[in-house]
């Protein structure tokens, strides 16, 4: 029984180390990619960027200075009229001397026309530089479904928790166990028959 308690404790410690390690890596990514305190990871939740990015792709962002963004870069940004971030391509950049800001016209690769954003911070249908969270530098297919499951469904966290619990239960052996007294002792001695 002590062996199983030790295995349970080892499993719990492993999970804690994995969670803390993952969090440390995540914070390291935020700082290293310049998106802190924003997450450098986003999941594609619509088909507006097909075929470049598909629903469920995980995007990795880097925050770069606005004046280094170029036409054809794919960016993630926010608009006050939407409750979620948008992933679209820059198709035009304009400098507005009245406020000294750059503005970006965007379009989804799969959309028939350019975006015309109506947020109070927008100008001429374009988003201001401060609304850009980051430029997409890498995508990983399918991995983003995990994030979509957690954020898109009230049961997402329960599903992930259930999977973790199932993994823990599978790793714990059940059934009869042998104690040292029950084990057969085998000796290998030349003197057994003498």
Buried (B, 14 or more C-beta within 10 A) or exposed (E): EEEEEEEEEEBEEEEEEEEEEEEEEEEEBBEEBBBBEBBBBBBBBBBBBBEBBBBBBBBBBBBBEBEEBEEEBBBBBBBEEEEEBBBBBBBBBEEEEEEEBBBBBBBBBEBEEBBEBEBEBBBEBBBBBEBBBBBBBEBEEEBBBBBBBBEEEEEBEEEEEEEEEEEBEEEEEEEEEEEEEEEEEEEEEEEEEE
